[in-house]
Structures are given as structure tokens and as C-alpha cells.
């Protein structure tokens, strides 16, 4: 994917394409974007997946990605985000009440920022560090993996073995 070509295809001052990111371990590709809602003096910025096998999203060209980013722009306006959060909170209160495995993911998404690690199954155990993202570790890119060390999602087998050993020893 050519970043300059992608930037040139988007003729919208409210969409700022910043850079491209990949996660080689998970075979995922992201575009870092800022959506400006100037009418409401609001800006959303973050990573948007464009090659994500878990959801069968495979955007292969700059043209297709530019169309995609333009098409999803309405979802990043202040009122749309507020409405999404309202709808999702109601869904968690009713349909998903008592289902806590993925609730921490929603809670973080609702804040629209990535500031902490999400513990598996709601078990706040980290064999290294804690749930807070280290200040000296970037949140994106290859070096960001270091921020995940100690969390069960980083190495679920190691996390499980160490946690079970801790439980047995007590």
C-alpha cells in the first residue's frame, strides 16, 4: 500500500491519513487516521483495520481503501460516536448482561483510546507488569508488543501455567 497515493486519493479535508501500520504476528494491517468533525469541534484519531482476517476484511488497493475511509467517515462524527456508545451500553445492560469476557473490550472502545491491557476472562493477573500500558512503550508498531508481556492474551499458555502454579502454591 502506498501512503502518498492513498493520501492523494482522499479529497476531503476532514480525513487525515497519517500512516500505515502492520502487525506481522497477527497478519493485520491498519491505517492511522484522524477524522475531523469541525462543525462540533471534535476529532477522532486511531487505527482502522483494512486487512483483518478475523473479520474477513481484505482491502487490497489504495482506491478501495480511500473509498472505505470516505464511506465510514459519518461513524466518526461526535454525535454518531455518542449514539453508538449509548446503543452499546443498552445492549450490555440488556442482551449481554452477565457476560463479562468481552465487556472490558467494549469499555475501552467506548473511551475511544487504548490505555490499558484487557485481562482474559476478567482475571486481572499479569505474570509481568500490571494492567496499565507502560509509558515508555509505544501503543502501535512492532515495539508495542513489549507492552503486552505479562497479559494472558500475549501468551495464554504461559499465563495459564504460571497462574496455575501460583494457585497451587497458596
VMD Tcl script that builds the backbone (N, CA, C; Angstrom):
set m [mol new atoms 510]
animate dup $m
set s [atomselect $m all]
$s set {name element resname resid chain x y z} {
  {N N UNK 1 A 0.863 -1.167 0.000}
  {CA C UNK 1 A 0.000 0.000 0.000}
  {C C UNK 1 A 0.912 1.234 0.000}
  {N N UNK 2 A 0.619 2.163 -0.864}
  {CA C UNK 2 A 1.415 3.390 -0.996}
  {C C UNK 2 A 0.701 4.527 -0.244}
  {N N UNK 3 A 1.324 5.012 0.827}
  {CA C UNK 3 A 0.721 6.031 1.676}
  {C C UNK 3 A 0.444 7.323 0.913}
  {N N UNK 4 A 1.408 7.780 0.126}
  {CA C UNK 4 A 1.218 9.036 -0.619}
  {C C UNK 4 A 0.090 8.927 -1.632}
  {N N UNK 5 A 0.001 7.784 -2.292}
  {CA C UNK 5 A -1.085 7.590 -3.255}
  {C C UNK 5 A -2.436 7.604 -2.531}
  {N N UNK 6 A -2.493 6.920 -1.382}
  {CA C UNK 6 A -3.725 6.889 -0.599}
  {C C UNK 6 A -4.124 8.295 -0.167}
  {N N UNK 7 A -3.168 9.053 0.347}
  {CA C UNK 7 A -3.452 10.422 0.776}
  {C C UNK 7 A -3.962 11.269 -0.388}
  {N N UNK 8 A -3.392 11.066 -1.570}
  {CA C UNK 8 A -3.806 11.827 -2.745}
  {C C UNK 8 A -5.202 11.489 -3.242}
  {N N UNK 9 A -5.648 10.269 -2.974}
  {CA C UNK 9 A -6.975 9.838 -3.428}
  {C C UNK 9 A -8.106 10.377 -2.555}
  {N N UNK 10 A -7.781 10.799 -1.352}
  {CA C UNK 10 A -8.815 11.282 -0.442}
  {C C UNK 10 A -8.880 12.799 -0.545}
  {N N UNK 11 A -9.901 13.290 -1.240}
  {CA C UNK 11 A -10.117 14.731 -1.399}
  {C C UNK 11 A -11.110 15.216 -0.355}
  {N N UNK 12 A -10.707 15.112 0.899}
  {CA C UNK 12 A -11.588 15.506 1.991}
  {C C UNK 12 A -10.709 16.052 3.109}
  {N N UNK 13 A -10.836 17.339 3.393}
  {CA C UNK 13 A -10.018 17.972 4.426}
  {C C UNK 13 A -10.324 17.445 5.824}
  {N N UNK 14 A -11.442 16.751 5.974}
  {CA C UNK 14 A -11.823 16.226 7.282}
  {C C UNK 14 A -11.287 14.819 7.539}
  {N N UNK 15 A -10.583 14.249 6.560}
  {CA C UNK 15 A -9.981 12.932 6.732}
  {C C UNK 15 A -8.471 13.089 6.552}
  {N N UNK 16 A -7.753 12.796 7.617}
  {CA C UNK 16 A -6.296 12.911 7.603}
  {C C UNK 16 A -5.697 11.511 7.722}
  {N N UNK 17 A -5.070 11.036 6.660}
  {CA C UNK 17 A -4.401 9.741 6.689}
  {C C UNK 17 A -2.982 9.988 7.187}
  {N N UNK 18 A -2.639 9.396 8.317}
  {CA C UNK 18 A -1.370 9.687 8.977}
  {C C UNK 18 A -0.273 8.704 8.564}
  {N N UNK 19 A -0.530 7.424 8.733}
  {CA C UNK 19 A 0.476 6.426 8.362}
  {C C UNK 19 A -0.169 5.046 8.282}
  {N N UNK 20 A 0.600 4.085 7.839}
  {CA C UNK 20 A 0.150 2.697 7.731}
  {C C UNK 20 A 0.891 1.860 8.768}
  {N N UNK 21 A 0.206 0.881 9.316}
  {CA C UNK 21 A 0.802 0.012 10.336}
  {C C UNK 21 A 0.475 -1.434 10.011}
  {N N UNK 22 A 1.377 -2.305 10.408}
  {CA C UNK 22 A 1.122 -3.726 10.269}
  {C C UNK 22 A 1.443 -4.444 11.558}
  {N N UNK 23 A 0.788 -5.541 11.780}
  {CA C UNK 23 A 1.054 -6.395 12.925}
  {C C UNK 23 A 1.421 -7.747 12.330}
  {N N UNK 24 A 2.720 -7.965 12.163}
  {CA C UNK 24 A 3.181 -9.149 11.438}
  {C C UNK 24 A 2.781 -10.441 12.130}
  {N N UNK 25 A 2.760 -10.456 13.445}
  {CA C UNK 25 A 2.427 -11.672 14.175}
  {C C UNK 25 A 0.990 -12.104 13.914}
  {N N UNK 26 A 0.095 -11.146 13.800}
  {CA C UNK 26 A -1.321 -11.459 13.599}
  {C C UNK 26 A -1.774 -11.280 12.151}
  {N N UNK 27 A -0.866 -10.934 11.252}
  {CA C UNK 27 A -1.197 -10.693 9.842}
  {C C UNK 27 A -2.320 -9.677 9.695}
  {N N UNK 28 A -2.170 -8.553 10.376}
  {CA C UNK 28 A -3.169 -7.497 10.329}
  {C C UNK 28 A -2.532 -6.221 9.797}
  {N N UNK 29 A -3.320 -5.430 9.067}
  {CA C UNK 29 A -2.859 -4.157 8.543}
  {C C UNK 29 A -3.842 -3.072 8.954}
  {N N UNK 30 A -3.301 -1.925 9.345}
  {CA C UNK 30 A -4.117 -0.808 9.818}
  {C C UNK 30 A -3.665 0.477 9.144}
  {N N UNK 31 A -4.593 1.427 9.052}
  {CA C UNK 31 A -4.265 2.775 8.614}
  {C C UNK 31 A -4.585 3.695 9.789}
  {N N UNK 32 A -3.624 4.548 10.132}
  {CA C UNK 32 A -3.862 5.519 11.192}
  {C C UNK 32 A -4.514 6.738 10.561}
  {N N UNK 33 A -5.666 7.097 11.103}
  {CA C UNK 33 A -6.497 8.140 10.512}
  {C C UNK 33 A -6.970 9.107 11.594}
  {N N UNK 34 A -7.162 10.354 11.207}
  {CA C UNK 34 A -7.834 11.328 12.057}
  {C C UNK 34 A -9.041 11.836 11.279}
  {N N UNK 35 A -10.202 11.731 11.894}
  {CA C UNK 35 A -11.432 12.277 11.315}
  {C C UNK 35 A -11.758 13.564 12.066}
  {N N UNK 36 A -11.921 14.633 11.334}
  {CA C UNK 36 A -12.223 15.936 11.929}
  {C C UNK 36 A -13.695 16.257 11.718}
  {N N UNK 37 A -14.395 16.515 12.808}
  {CA C UNK 37 A -15.789 16.955 12.778}
  {C C UNK 37 A -15.752 18.426 13.186}
  {N N UNK 38 A -15.410 19.267 12.229}
  {CA C UNK 38 A -15.172 20.683 12.522}
  {C C UNK 38 A -16.428 21.397 13.029}
  {N N UNK 39 A -17.581 20.968 12.548}
  {CA C UNK 39 A -18.844 21.571 12.970}
  {C C UNK 39 A -19.017 21.481 14.494}
  {N N UNK 40 A -18.576 20.364 15.065}
  {CA C UNK 40 A -18.707 20.137 16.506}
  {C C UNK 40 A -17.380 20.288 17.254}
  {N N UNK 41 A -16.355 20.783 16.571}
  {CA C UNK 41 A -15.023 20.955 17.150}
  {C C UNK 41 A -14.560 19.657 17.815}
  {N N UNK 42 A -14.587 18.598 17.033}
  {CA C UNK 42 A -14.289 17.263 17.540}
  {C C UNK 42 A -13.346 16.557 16.573}
  {N N UNK 43 A -12.456 15.758 17.133}
  {CA C UNK 43 A -11.529 14.979 16.306}
  {C C UNK 43 A -11.411 13.584 16.905}
  {N N UNK 44 A -11.544 12.578 16.049}
  {CA C UNK 44 A -11.282 11.198 16.451}
  {C C UNK 44 A -10.055 10.744 15.693}
  {N N UNK 45 A -9.120 10.124 16.389}
  {CA C UNK 45 A -7.974 9.563 15.683}
  {C C UNK 45 A -7.669 8.188 16.249}
  {N N UNK 46 A -7.210 7.327 15.370}
  {CA C UNK 46 A -6.886 5.971 15.787}
  {C C UNK 46 A -6.580 5.102 14.594}
  {N N UNK 47 A -6.503 3.813 14.851}
  {CA C UNK 47 A -6.179 2.833 13.818}
  {C C UNK 47 A -7.458 2.192 13.286}
  {N N UNK 48 A -7.550 2.122 11.978}
  {CA C UNK 48 A -8.673 1.475 11.304}
  {C C UNK 48 A -8.109 0.245 10.585}
  {N N UNK 49 A -8.630 -0.943 10.878}
  {CA C UNK 49 A -8.134 -2.122 10.167}
  {C C UNK 49 A -8.593 -2.108 8.707}
  {N N UNK 50 A -7.706 -2.571 7.820}
  {CA C UNK 50 A -8.116 -2.725 6.426}
  {C C UNK 50 A -7.732 -4.093 5.868}
  {N N UNK 51 A -6.985 -4.843 6.625}
  {CA C UNK 51 A -6.655 -6.228 6.267}
  {C C UNK 51 A -6.680 -6.989 7.586}
  {N N UNK 52 A -7.795 -7.697 7.821}
  {CA C UNK 52 A -8.047 -8.258 9.136}
  {C C UNK 52 A -8.751 -9.591 8.946}
  {N N UNK 53 A -7.995 -10.666 9.001}
  {CA C UNK 53 A -8.530 -11.980 8.638}
  {C C UNK 53 A -9.658 -12.450 9.540}
  {N N UNK 54 A -9.655 -12.043 10.813}
  {CA C UNK 54 A -10.706 -12.494 11.735}
  {C C UNK 54 A -12.085 -12.004 11.336}
  {N N UNK 55 A -12.139 -10.903 10.597}
  {CA C UNK 55 A -13.432 -10.380 10.156}
  {C C UNK 55 A -13.591 -10.457 8.642}
  {N N UNK 56 A -12.646 -11.113 7.992}
  {CA C UNK 56 A -12.664 -11.265 6.528}
  {C C UNK 56 A -12.662 -9.917 5.812}
  {N N UNK 57 A -11.923 -8.972 6.352}
  {CA C UNK 57 A -11.771 -7.660 5.726}
  {C C UNK 57 A -10.425 -7.643 5.015}
  {N N UNK 58 A -10.450 -7.585 3.696}
  {CA C UNK 58 A -9.226 -7.623 2.901}
  {C C UNK 58 A -9.281 -6.538 1.831}
  {N N UNK 59 A -8.866 -5.342 2.181}
  {CA C UNK 59 A -8.822 -4.244 1.221}
  {C C UNK 59 A -7.422 -4.228 0.632}
  {N N UNK 60 A -7.333 -4.391 -0.683}
  {CA C UNK 60 A -6.044 -4.617 -1.326}
  {C C UNK 60 A -5.470 -3.423 -2.091}
  {N N UNK 61 A -6.266 -2.401 -2.371}
  {CA C UNK 61 A -5.743 -1.292 -3.180}
  {C C UNK 61 A -5.986 0.053 -2.498}
  {N N UNK 62 A -5.194 1.026 -2.907}
  {CA C UNK 62 A -5.356 2.380 -2.378}
  {C C UNK 62 A -6.726 2.941 -2.730}
  {N N UNK 63 A -7.198 2.647 -3.924}
  {CA C UNK 63 A -8.513 3.130 -4.358}
  {C C UNK 63 A -9.619 2.572 -3.456}
  {N N UNK 64 A -9.568 1.280 -3.214}
  {CA C UNK 64 A -10.589 0.649 -2.372}
  {C C UNK 64 A -10.502 1.158 -0.934}
  {N N UNK 65 A -9.282 1.356 -0.425}
  {CA C UNK 65 A -9.125 1.845 0.937}
  {C C UNK 65 A -9.607 3.293 1.062}
  {N N UNK 66 A -9.330 4.115 0.064}
  {CA C UNK 66 A -9.793 5.503 0.127}
  {C C UNK 66 A -11.325 5.549 0.116}
  {N N UNK 67 A -11.966 4.729 -0.718}
  {CA C UNK 67 A -13.432 4.666 -0.741}
  {C C UNK 67 A -13.985 4.205 0.615}
  {N N UNK 68 A -13.317 3.220 1.204}
  {CA C UNK 68 A -13.727 2.693 2.504}
  {C C UNK 68 A -13.637 3.780 3.582}
  {N N UNK 69 A -12.512 4.492 3.632}
  {CA C UNK 69 A -12.320 5.531 4.646}
  {C C UNK 69 A -13.314 6.679 4.482}
  {N N UNK 70 A -13.605 7.023 3.245}
  {CA C UNK 70 A -14.607 8.061 2.988}
  {C C UNK 70 A -15.994 7.551 3.392}
  {N N UNK 71 A -16.274 6.294 3.097}
  {CA C UNK 71 A -17.587 5.715 3.407}
  {C C UNK 71 A -17.886 5.594 4.892}
  {N N UNK 72 A -16.857 5.365 5.706}
  {CA C UNK 72 A -17.107 5.203 7.149}
  {C C UNK 72 A -16.992 6.523 7.921}
  {N N UNK 73 A -16.660 7.594 7.222}
  {CA C UNK 73 A -16.500 8.904 7.872}
  {C C UNK 73 A -17.685 9.300 8.761}
  {N N UNK 74 A -18.937 9.095 8.349}
  {CA C UNK 74 A -20.067 9.516 9.193}
  {C C UNK 74 A -20.068 8.861 10.579}
  {N N UNK 75 A -19.460 7.695 10.716}
  {CA C UNK 75 A -19.441 6.995 12.001}
  {C C UNK 75 A -18.472 7.617 13.005}
  {N N UNK 76 A -17.650 8.561 12.554}
  {CA C UNK 76 A -16.648 9.168 13.424}
  {C C UNK 76 A -16.967 10.621 13.764}
  {N N UNK 77 A -18.203 11.008 13.558}
  {CA C UNK 77 A -18.657 12.328 13.989}
  {C C UNK 77 A -19.050 12.231 15.464}
  {N N UNK 78 A -18.961 13.327 16.147}
  {CA C UNK 78 A -19.209 13.356 17.588}
  {C C UNK 78 A -20.561 12.749 17.947}
  {N N UNK 79 A -21.626 13.152 17.264}
  {CA C UNK 79 A -22.964 12.651 17.576}
  {C C UNK 79 A -23.097 11.159 17.277}
  {N N UNK 80 A -22.458 10.690 16.210}
  {CA C UNK 80 A -22.535 9.269 15.852}
  {C C UNK 80 A -21.833 8.413 16.907}
  {N N UNK 81 A -20.700 8.883 17.389}
  {CA C UNK 81 A -19.979 8.138 18.428}
  {C C UNK 81 A -20.791 8.120 19.713}
  {N N UNK 82 A -21.355 9.247 20.074}
  {CA C UNK 82 A -22.184 9.332 21.276}
  {C C UNK 82 A -23.366 8.361 21.167}
  {N N UNK 83 A -24.004 8.295 20.005}
  {CA C UNK 83 A -25.146 7.397 19.797}
  {C C UNK 83 A -24.716 5.940 19.852}
  {N N UNK 84 A -23.560 5.630 19.265}
  {CA C UNK 84 A -23.043 4.252 19.293}
  {C C UNK 84 A -22.800 3.811 20.728}
  {N N UNK 85 A -22.173 4.659 21.515}
  {CA C UNK 85 A -21.894 4.319 22.912}
  {C C UNK 85 A -23.201 4.098 23.668}
  {N N UNK 86 A -24.185 4.947 23.441}
  {CA C UNK 86 A -25.491 4.818 24.094}
  {C C UNK 86 A -26.141 3.474 23.742}
  {N N UNK 87 A -26.148 3.129 22.445}
  {CA C UNK 87 A -26.751 1.869 21.995}
  {C C UNK 87 A -26.017 0.657 22.573}
  {N N UNK 88 A -24.688 0.726 22.571}
  {CA C UNK 88 A -23.901 -0.400 23.077}
  {C C UNK 88 A -24.075 -0.574 24.585}
  {N N UNK 89 A -24.146 0.513 25.331}
  {CA C UNK 89 A -24.374 0.410 26.778}
  {C C UNK 89 A -25.719 -0.260 27.055}
  {N N UNK 90 A -26.724 0.099 26.269}
  {CA C UNK 90 A -28.037 -0.523 26.426}
  {C C UNK 90 A -27.974 -2.011 26.090}
  {N N UNK 91 A -27.245 -2.365 25.058}
  {CA C UNK 91 A -27.078 -3.764 24.679}
  {C C UNK 91 A -26.401 -4.556 25.800}
  {N N UNK 92 A -25.349 -3.995 26.401}
  {CA C UNK 92 A -24.658 -4.664 27.501}
  {C C UNK 92 A -25.549 -4.743 28.744}
  {N N UNK 93 A -26.409 -3.764 28.924}
  {CA C UNK 93 A -27.296 -3.760 30.084}
  {C C UNK 93 A -28.406 -4.799 29.942}
  {N N UNK 94 A -28.816 -5.080 28.704}
  {CA C UNK 94 A -29.946 -5.988 28.483}
  {C C UNK 94 A -29.497 -7.337 27.915}
  {N N UNK 95 A -29.172 -7.381 26.666}
  {CA C UNK 95 A -28.873 -8.650 25.982}
  {C C UNK 95 A -27.625 -9.361 26.517}
  {N N UNK 96 A -26.588 -8.610 26.829}
  {CA C UNK 96 A -25.320 -9.220 27.245}
  {C C UNK 96 A -25.071 -9.133 28.743}
  {N N UNK 97 A -26.086 -8.835 29.506}
  {CA C UNK 97 A -25.942 -8.723 30.953}
  {C C UNK 97 A -25.352 -10.015 31.525}
  {N N UNK 98 A -24.321 -9.877 32.331}
  {CA C UNK 98 A -23.689 -11.041 32.940}
  {C C UNK 98 A -22.605 -11.685 32.096}
  {N N UNK 99 A -22.393 -11.216 30.891}
  {CA C UNK 99 A -21.348 -11.775 30.015}
  {C C UNK 99 A -20.136 -10.854 30.093}
  {N N UNK 100 A -19.196 -11.238 30.910}
  {CA C UNK 100 A -18.105 -10.332 31.232}
  {C C UNK 100 A -16.804 -10.582 30.476}
  {N N UNK 101 A -16.744 -11.595 29.633}
  {CA C UNK 101 A -15.494 -11.900 28.946}
  {C C UNK 101 A -15.055 -10.763 28.034}
  {N N UNK 102 A -15.966 -10.224 27.225}
  {CA C UNK 102 A -15.581 -9.163 26.294}
  {C C UNK 102 A -15.990 -7.773 26.762}
  {N N UNK 103 A -16.612 -7.662 27.916}
  {CA C UNK 103 A -17.040 -6.353 28.414}
  {C C UNK 103 A -15.871 -5.381 28.566}
  {N N UNK 104 A -14.708 -5.792 29.055}
  {CA C UNK 104 A -13.589 -4.841 29.146}
  {C C UNK 104 A -13.182 -4.263 27.783}
  {N N UNK 105 A -13.339 -5.041 26.717}
  {CA C UNK 105 A -13.038 -4.528 25.379}
  {C C UNK 105 A -13.982 -3.384 25.026}
  {N N UNK 106 A -15.265 -3.597 25.271}
  {CA C UNK 106 A -16.234 -2.532 24.998}
  {C C UNK 106 A -15.937 -1.293 25.834}
  {N N UNK 107 A -15.652 -1.489 27.111}
  {CA C UNK 107 A -15.385 -0.348 27.985}
  {C C UNK 107 A -14.236 0.502 27.458}
  {N N UNK 108 A -13.196 -0.143 26.958}
  {CA C UNK 108 A -12.063 0.602 26.399}
  {C C UNK 108 A -12.446 1.273 25.079}
  {N N UNK 109 A -13.171 0.554 24.223}
  {CA C UNK 109 A -13.595 1.145 22.956}
  {C C UNK 109 A -14.498 2.350 23.189}
  {N N UNK 110 A -15.341 2.270 24.198}
  {CA C UNK 110 A -16.245 3.370 24.490}
  {C C UNK 110 A -15.484 4.629 24.877}
  {N N UNK 111 A -14.305 4.451 25.447}
  {CA C UNK 111 A -13.470 5.607 25.789}
  {C C UNK 111 A -12.710 6.125 24.565}
  {N N UNK 112 A -12.713 5.339 23.484}
  {CA C UNK 112 A -12.039 5.686 22.246}
  {C C UNK 112 A -10.544 5.926 22.416}
  {N N UNK 113 A -9.929 5.130 23.279}
  {CA C UNK 113 A -8.485 5.189 23.396}
  {C C UNK 113 A -7.994 3.860 23.964}
  {N N UNK 114 A -6.752 3.568 23.712}
  {CA C UNK 114 A -6.144 2.341 24.205}
  {C C UNK 114 A -5.157 2.731 25.292}
  {N N UNK 115 A -5.533 2.491 26.540}
  {CA C UNK 115 A -4.660 2.912 27.624}
  {C C UNK 115 A -4.323 1.779 28.575}
  {N N UNK 116 A -4.964 0.654 28.435}
  {CA C UNK 116 A -4.670 -0.432 29.359}
  {C C UNK 116 A -4.789 -1.761 28.641}
  {N N UNK 117 A -4.340 -2.797 29.323}
  {CA C UNK 117 A -4.419 -4.149 28.795}
  {C C UNK 117 A -5.744 -4.758 29.236}
  {N N UNK 118 A -6.293 -5.637 28.417}
  {CA C UNK 118 A -7.563 -6.273 28.739}
  {C C UNK 118 A -7.280 -7.674 29.270}
  {N N UNK 119 A -7.603 -7.956 30.530}
  {CA C UNK 119 A -7.295 -9.283 31.069}
  {C C UNK 119 A -8.246 -10.348 30.525}
  {N N UNK 120 A -7.717 -11.533 30.206}
  {CA C UNK 120 A -8.587 -12.607 29.716}
  {C C UNK 120 A -9.577 -13.048 30.791}
  {N N UNK 121 A -10.795 -13.259 30.376}
  {CA C UNK 121 A -11.854 -13.787 31.227}
  {C C UNK 121 A -12.092 -12.914 32.460}
  {N N UNK 122 A -11.656 -11.661 32.401}
  {CA C UNK 122 A -11.826 -10.752 33.527}
  {C C UNK 122 A -10.899 -11.042 34.697}
  {N N UNK 123 A -9.929 -11.935 34.501}
  {CA C UNK 123 A -8.986 -12.286 35.572}
  {C C UNK 123 A -7.814 -11.318 35.512}
  {N N UNK 124 A -7.737 -10.449 36.482}
  {CA C UNK 124 A -6.696 -9.415 36.490}
  {C C UNK 124 A -5.399 -9.977 37.073}
  {N N UNK 125 A -4.789 -10.867 36.326}
  {CA C UNK 125 A -3.495 -11.438 36.709}
  {C C UNK 125 A -2.524 -11.198 35.565}
  {N N UNK 126 A -1.364 -10.698 35.906}
  {CA C UNK 126 A -0.309 -10.440 34.926}
  {C C UNK 126 A 0.977 -11.030 35.486}
  {N N UNK 127 A 1.601 -11.933 34.761}
  {CA C UNK 127 A 2.824 -12.545 35.274}
  {C C UNK 127 A 4.009 -11.589 35.202}
  {N N UNK 128 A 3.856 -10.491 34.496}
  {CA C UNK 128 A 4.811 -9.381 34.492}
  {C C UNK 128 A 3.991 -8.103 34.418}
  {N N UNK 129 A 4.427 -7.064 35.081}
  {CA C UNK 129 A 3.807 -5.754 34.995}
  {C C UNK 129 A 2.387 -5.775 35.577}
  {N N UNK 130 A 1.508 -4.924 35.061}
  {CA C UNK 130 A 0.120 -4.856 35.517}
  {C C UNK 130 A -0.768 -4.460 34.339}
  {N N UNK 131 A -2.032 -4.053 34.615}
  {CA C UNK 131 A -2.953 -3.765 33.515}
  {C C UNK 131 A -2.690 -2.434 32.820}
  {N N UNK 132 A -1.838 -1.602 33.369}
  {CA C UNK 132 A -1.557 -0.298 32.772}
  {C C UNK 132 A -0.490 -0.398 31.690}
  {N N UNK 133 A -0.743 0.292 30.603}
  {CA C UNK 133 A 0.210 0.297 29.497}
  {C C UNK 133 A 1.433 1.111 29.918}
  {N N UNK 134 A 2.637 0.550 29.768}
  {CA C UNK 134 A 3.848 1.285 30.166}
  {C C UNK 134 A 4.017 2.569 29.345}
  {N N UNK 135 A 4.355 3.657 30.017}
  {CA C UNK 135 A 4.527 4.944 29.349}
  {C C UNK 135 A 5.637 4.931 28.316}
  {N N UNK 136 A 6.659 4.091 28.535}
  {CA C UNK 136 A 7.813 4.088 27.638}
  {C C UNK 136 A 7.669 3.107 26.465}
  {N N UNK 137 A 6.495 2.505 26.325}
  {CA C UNK 137 A 6.258 1.550 25.238}
  {C C UNK 137 A 5.235 2.140 24.279}
  {N N UNK 138 A 5.553 2.190 22.962}
  {CA C UNK 138 A 4.574 2.729 22.010}
  {C C UNK 138 A 3.319 1.859 21.963}
  {N N UNK 139 A 2.193 2.461 21.594}
  {CA C UNK 139 A 0.929 1.729 21.544}
  {C C UNK 139 A 0.712 1.029 20.211}
  {N N UNK 140 A 1.515 1.355 19.216}
  {CA C UNK 140 A 1.404 0.736 17.901}
  {C C UNK 140 A 2.789 0.394 17.380}
  {N N UNK 141 A 2.831 -0.482 16.398}
  {CA C UNK 141 A 4.097 -0.884 15.801}
  {C C UNK 141 A 4.660 -2.130 16.463}
  {N N UNK 142 A 5.737 -2.629 15.922}
  {CA C UNK 142 A 6.368 -3.861 16.397}
  {C C UNK 142 A 6.787 -3.748 17.867}
  {N N UNK 143 A 7.318 -2.598 18.276}
  {CA C UNK 143 A 7.775 -2.422 19.651}
  {C C UNK 143 A 6.633 -2.418 20.655}
  {N N UNK 144 A 5.404 -2.232 20.188}
  {CA C UNK 144 A 4.248 -2.209 21.084}
  {C C UNK 144 A 4.022 -3.569 21.740}
  {N N UNK 145 A 4.510 -4.640 21.136}
  {CA C UNK 145 A 4.346 -5.972 21.713}
  {C C UNK 145 A 4.879 -6.042 23.135}
  {N N UNK 146 A 5.923 -5.273 23.435}
  {CA C UNK 146 A 6.510 -5.297 24.778}
  {C C UNK 146 A 5.517 -4.848 25.839}
  {N N UNK 147 A 4.551 -4.025 25.459}
  {CA C UNK 147 A 3.532 -3.592 26.404}
  {C C UNK 147 A 2.559 -4.699 26.767}
  {N N UNK 148 A 2.527 -5.750 25.969}
  {CA C UNK 148 A 1.595 -6.858 26.188}
  {C C UNK 148 A 2.171 -7.963 27.071}
  {N N UNK 149 A 3.479 -7.987 27.232}
  {CA C UNK 149 A 4.121 -9.056 28.003}
  {C C UNK 149 A 3.534 -9.086 29.410}
  {N N UNK 150 A 3.146 -10.268 29.833}
  {CA C UNK 150 A 2.568 -10.435 31.158}
  {C C UNK 150 A 1.066 -10.631 31.136}
  {N N UNK 151 A 0.435 -10.169 30.080}
  {CA C UNK 151 A -1.009 -10.334 29.928}
  {C C UNK 151 A -1.299 -11.717 29.336}
  {N N UNK 152 A -2.411 -12.279 29.730}
  {CA C UNK 152 A -2.767 -13.601 29.222}
  {C C UNK 152 A -2.931 -13.673 27.715}
  {N N UNK 153 A -3.347 -12.573 27.098}
  {CA C UNK 153 A -3.535 -12.588 25.649}
  {C C UNK 153 A -2.205 -12.622 24.911}
  {N N UNK 154 A -1.135 -12.182 25.564}
  {CA C UNK 154 A 0.177 -12.173 24.913}
  {C C UNK 154 A 0.673 -13.605 24.712}
  {N N UNK 155 A 0.590 -14.414 25.771}
  {CA C UNK 155 A 0.996 -15.818 25.710}
  {C C UNK 155 A 0.084 -16.572 26.667}
  {N N UNK 156 A -1.076 -16.978 26.167}
  {CA C UNK 156 A -2.104 -17.583 27.020}
  {C C UNK 156 A -1.607 -18.846 27.704}
  {N N UNK 157 A -0.769 -19.640 27.050}
  {CA C UNK 157 A -0.247 -20.872 27.649}
  {C C UNK 157 A 0.661 -20.547 28.833}
  {N N UNK 158 A 1.590 -19.624 28.651}
  {CA C UNK 158 A 2.492 -19.237 29.738}
  {C C UNK 158 A 1.697 -18.624 30.889}
  {N N UNK 159 A 0.748 -17.770 30.566}
  {CA C UNK 159 A -0.098 -17.129 31.572}
  {C C UNK 159 A -0.844 -18.185 32.393}
  {N N UNK 160 A -1.426 -19.170 31.713}
  {CA C UNK 160 A -2.195 -20.231 32.377}
  {C C UNK 160 A -1.305 -21.059 33.296}
  {N N UNK 161 A -0.125 -21.460 32.802}
  {CA C UNK 161 A 0.796 -22.291 33.591}
  {C C UNK 161 A 1.250 -21.544 34.842}
  {N N UNK 162 A 1.672 -20.300 34.686}
  {CA C UNK 162 A 2.164 -19.519 35.834}
  {C C UNK 162 A 1.034 -19.250 36.827}
  {N N UNK 163 A -0.145 -18.937 36.330}
  {CA C UNK 163 A -1.289 -18.698 37.216}
  {C C UNK 163 A -1.648 -19.969 37.993}
  {N N UNK 164 A -1.668 -21.127 37.309}
  {CA C UNK 164 A -1.967 -22.388 37.993}
  {C C UNK 164 A -0.908 -22.729 39.048}
  {N N UNK 165 A 0.355 -22.448 38.743}
  {CA C UNK 165 A 1.423 -22.687 39.734}
  {C C UNK 165 A 1.232 -21.795 40.945}
  {N N UNK 166 A 0.855 -20.557 40.734}
  {CA C UNK 166 A 0.610 -19.628 41.829}
  {C C UNK 166 A -0.546 -20.118 42.698}
  {N N UNK 167 A -1.609 -20.575 42.070}
  {CA C UNK 167 A -2.784 -21.073 42.810}
  {C C UNK 167 A -2.405 -22.294 43.634}
  {N N UNK 168 A -1.640 -23.233 43.042}
  {CA C UNK 168 A -1.225 -24.445 43.763}
  {C C UNK 168 A -0.353 -24.119 44.963}
  {N N UNK 169 A 0.468 -23.094 44.834}
  {CA C UNK 169 A 1.407 -22.770 45.909}
  {C C UNK 169 A 0.735 -22.089 47.096}
  {N N UNK 170 A -0.510 -21.698 46.935}
  {CA C UNK 170 A -1.178 -20.971 48.040}
  {C C UNK 170 A -2.116 -21.821 48.799}
}
mol reanalyze $m
mol bondsrecalc $m
mol representation Tube
mol addrep $m
